[in-house]
Amino acid sequence: MEFRDLKSQYKHLEGEINEAVGKVMADCNFINGKQVQELEGKLADYVGVKHCVTCGNGTDALTMMMMAWDIRPLDAVFVPDFTFFASGEVVSFEGATPVFYDVHKDTFNADAKSLERAIQAVLEEGRLTPRAVIGVDLFGQPADYKALKAVADKYDLLLLEDAAQGFGGSIDGQRAGSFGDAATTSFFPAKPLGCYGDGGAIFTNDDEVAEYLKSVRVHGKGTKGKYDNVRIGWNSRLDTLQAAVLQVKLKAFIEYELEAVNKVAECYTELLKDVVPTPVVPEGFYSSWAQYTIRFSDEAERVKVQDALKSAGIPTMIYYPKAMSAQQAFAEDKQYIDNLNTRELCTTVLSLPMHPYLNEADIRIIADAVKRALA
């Protein structure tokens, strides 16, 4: 049994993917081929924004927005404490300070009230200048951007949507990648829409930001040719091969994968809702289910269930075993508020196998194994 079954996906898409990759190989147009621009147009249309700028990976996408917004030392950027390292790493990379705020236990996503407490604590201290908020679409579901935007607007902060796990999710029909002042995503293979390597993208409605990003990703190039460099940039281009793969995968994602993974989630929830706390999707929200994460009463119970599932040949993962604020890399950064929900989640969450090709028989095997372990 696979945790994220990319092998089954490839079997379904093998002919189309091989044809798309073969076209790139035959043309030998490996860098900035037409497939890259085609993909950017399709992604922008799907998300519902003016511009999609692809890049080398999701971390670069976040960093490029920090650069576009001129985030610098003595700036504070507010980041959920329960997320992947990159969301905070990119802030420190610019010399700024990540300030971690808490999440809701039931959705795993950003808590706007905790965010406001963190902002107020920073303002009261008076050392840092609040500049931006990062909201993370954890496990496939968009964060509550209405609540986050209200806080960001109140304190005149920029709002960045980290949609690395949320591509395909939506709120009242508005798709992930279109919230905030800009959004980023990742095409890491295990993401809802993944390529066969690294890849990322930024979504924006701002023409000037889009032009800046296109320049920065290619060594700060200008408009007068390959050797016209108008700013300091770096090399972060999406390979044409990956763009070709993503076009095939995007079509499948839209046509049936997103619906299929939601049916898997519904089946899990029906089988486990009376056994363990299952993920909550608020009214009006739609998830792309990057993960299906359940919770336990304590760490000992989690270990018991995880060990039982491993013995049964069922893979699981813990996202995330350590809070961002507890990472050694951030040890010198002041923690402004106590994020109790994050601390609890780090010791109680467990993610089960989740992908569009998971059949009902396997879902029942997994659910039954969880039930037996808790009996």
N, C-alpha and C positions, 0 to 999 in steps of 0.2 A: 504494500500500500504506500502511495506517495503522499507527502504532505501538501505539495503543490504540484499537480501532475502535468508537467510540461511535455512529457513524452506522449501522453494521450492527445494533447493539443496538437503536437506536431503531426501525429498520425492523421488527424482530421484535416490538417491544412497542408500536408506534405507537398502535394502537387502544385498548389498555388505558390507556396513559399519557394520551392525549388525553381519554379519558373521566374519568379521575381528576382531571386538572387542570381540566377543564370543570366538574366538580362543585364544586370550590373557588371557581372564578370565579362560578358561578351563585349560590352561597351567600354570596359576598363575606365569607367568614370567613378572612381572610388571616393573622391572628395568633392563635396558640394554638387553632386549630380542632381538632375532634375527631380529625382524621387524625393529629395529633401524638401524642395520648395512645394512639391505636390502634397507631401505629408503635412507641412506647416499650414497650408490652406485648409486641408480637411480637418485638422485638429481645431483650428480657429473657428471654423463653421460649426463643428460639433459642440464645442464649449460655449460658443456664442459671444466671442470677443473679436476685436479688429485684427489683432496681431498674435501670432504664435512664433516665437523664436526658439529654435531647437539648439541644443548644446551637448556637451560630452557626457553629462550625468546630472542627476538631481541635485547633488551638492553644489556643483558649479552653477546651476540655475539659481539656487538660493544666494550664493556668493555674488553672482552678477547683479542681483537686485540690491544687495547691500552696497555694492559699488555704485549702482545707478542712483541710489538715494544718498550717497556720500556719507554712509555710516562711518564714524571715526572714533578715536579714543575719547573717553569721558561721555560717550553716548550710552544710553541704556536701551536695550531691545528686550522686550518681554516675550518669554518662550515658555510653553507648557513644560512642566517638570516630568511628565510622563510621555516620553516620545523617544525617537531615535536620536542618536548623538549629533547627527548632522545639523539638526534644527538649531542647536545652540553653538555648535562648532563654528559655523559661518560667521556668527557675531564676533566671537573671540578672534577669528582670523583677521577681521578688520581692525582689531585693537579695541573694539567696543566691549561693553560688559553685558552678558546675558543675565537677565533677572527672571528667575523661574517662578511661575504661578501654578496653581493647582488645577485639577480636572474633576469632572463629575464621575462618580463611581459607576453609574449605570450605563453611560454612553462612552466613557473613557476620554471624552473630549473636553476642551477648554471651558473653565468656569469663569464667566465674566466678572462675577463678584470678587473672586480671588484675584483676578487681574487688576481690578480697581484698587484693591488693598495693597497690592505690590506697587502700583504706580504712586499711590499716596505715600507709601513708606519711602520711596526713592525721593519724592519731592520734599518730604519732611527733612530728610538728611541733607539735601541740597548739594551733594557732591557730583552727581551725574545728571545729564540732561535726557529726559525721556524722549525718544525719537520714533520708535516703531513697535508694533505688536506683530508677532507671528502666531497665527492660528494653524493648528495641524488637524487635517482630516484623518483621524486615526482609525485604522482597521477598515476603512472603506466609506465611513460616514462623514459628511461635512460637519465641521464645528458649527456652533450656533452663531453665524455671522451677523445676524441682526443684533444680538446682544453684544458681541465683540465690537461691532462698528459703533454702537452707541457709546461705549466706553472710549474707543479710540477717538471719536469725534469730540467728545467732551474734553479730552486732554490734548487735542490737536496732534494726534499721532498717526503715522502711516500704518496701514494694515496689509500684511502679506499673508496670503493663503498658501500654506504648504500642502499641496494636494497630491503628494507622492503616493499616498495610499488611497486617496479618495477619488481618483479619476473615474468618471461614470456615475458617481453619486450626485444627489441633487437635493435642493430644498424648494418645495412648491414649484417644481419644474425647472428651476434655475440650476444649471449644472455646475458641479465643482470645477474650479479653474477660472470662474468668472466672478468670484467674490473678492472683496477688498480692493486695494489700489493696484494690486498685481497678484499673480499667482504663479506657482511653479509646480512641476511634477517630475517624476522619475520614471524611466522605462527599464529599470532593473528587472531582470527576467521574472522574478516572483511577484511583481506588482500587478494590479488588475489589468493594465495594458503594458506588457513587457516585451523587450526585444531580446536578442541573443548576445547580449553583452551589456555595456553601459550606454545610457542615453538619458537626456532630460530635455525639458522645455520650459519656457516662460510665456505666460499669457498676459497681455496688457491691451488696454484701449488707448494708451498714451503714445502718440506718434513719435515724440522725441525720445521717450524711453526705448521704444522698439529700435530706432535707428542707433541709439547708443549701444544697445545689447548686440546688435548685428556687427558693430564695429569692434567691441571689446572681445567678442568670441574669436575674432581673427586678427590678433595682434594689434588691435586698435586701428585698423585700416580706415582710410578715408574713401573718398569717391573718385579719386584720380588714378586708380589702378592698384595693382598688387603691392607696389613698393611705396605707396602713399600712406604713411602712418601718422595719424593726427593725435593719438593719445597712447598711453601705456595700456596694453591689453594682455591677452594671453591666448593660448590655443585650446579652444573648447568647441569643436565642431562635431555634429552628429554624422557618423559615417553613412555614406550612401547605401551600403549594404544593410545597415540597421534600419534606415528609412524605408527601404523596400520591404523588409520583414514586417515593419510596423504597419505599413499600408494594408497588408494582408490580414494581420491580426486585428487592426481597427475595424475592418469590415465584419469579421466574425464576432468581435466584441459587441458591436452595435446590433447585428442581426440576431444573435442567440445567446452569446456567452453571459451577458449581463442578466438577462432574464433567467438563465439556467442557474447561475450562482445564487440568485435570490430564492429560487425554489429549494436549493440545497439548504440555505439558511432557515427557511420556513420549516423544513423537515426536521432539522436539528432542534429548533426551538420547540416544536410540537412534542418531540420525544424527551426533551430534557428540562422543559420549563418547570416541572414539578419536582425536579431533582436537585438542580443547582441554579444560581442566578445566571440567566442568559442575557445576551446583549439587548439593550433597549434601543429601538428606533422610534424617535418621537413622531407624532403626527405631522405629515407634510415632508418628512425626511425620507430619503431613499439611499441605500447603501450599495456600494459595489463589492463589499465583503472581501477586502484584502485578507482579513483574518476572521475566524469565528472564535471568539474568546469567552470562556466561561470563568466563573469565580468560585472560590471555595472559602470555607470559614476561617482557615488559617494555613500556614505554610506546610504543616505536617500533613494535613489532608490533601493538599496539592501534590506533595511528594508521593503519597500513597497511591493516588490515582495515576499520576504520570508513570510511576514504576509498573503499575498493573497494565497500563496500555502498552508500555514498551515490551513487556513480557508477551503480550498478545500480538506483537508485530505492528502496532499502531503508532506512527510517529506523532510527536507533539512538539510544541515550541513554547518558550516563555518570552513573551513580549510585554514588559521588559523587566528583568530581574533587579535592576538598579535605577534609582531616580537620577535624572540629569544632575541635580544638585549634589548628589553623592559621588559623582564621578571625580576621580583624582585630578583630571584635567581642569576642573573648575574649582579646585580646593581653595584657591586664593581669592575667589569671587565671593563677596558677601551674600548671604542668604537673607532676604528681607522679610519673608514670611514663612510660616511653617505649613508645608503642603501635606496635610494628614492623609487625604485620599490617595495621593500618589504613593506614599509610603505603604499604605495598606495594599494597594493594587500590586505593587512589586512583589509582594509575598503571597498573593492569592490567585493571580490570573494564570490561565493555561489556554493555549490556542490549539484547536483541533484541526485535522486535515480539512482543507477548504479550497475548492476549485470548481469550475463549471462542469467538469467531467466526472464528478463524484456521483455514483449511482445510489439509489435508495437502499439497496441491500447492504452496501458498505457503510452508509450512514447509520443503519440500524445496528450493525456490528459494533461500530464505535460507541454509539449511545448505550448499548447493552453492556459494553465493557466498563463504561463510566458508572453505570448503575451497580454492577457487580462489585466494583471496587469500593463503592460507598455503602454497600449493604451491611 
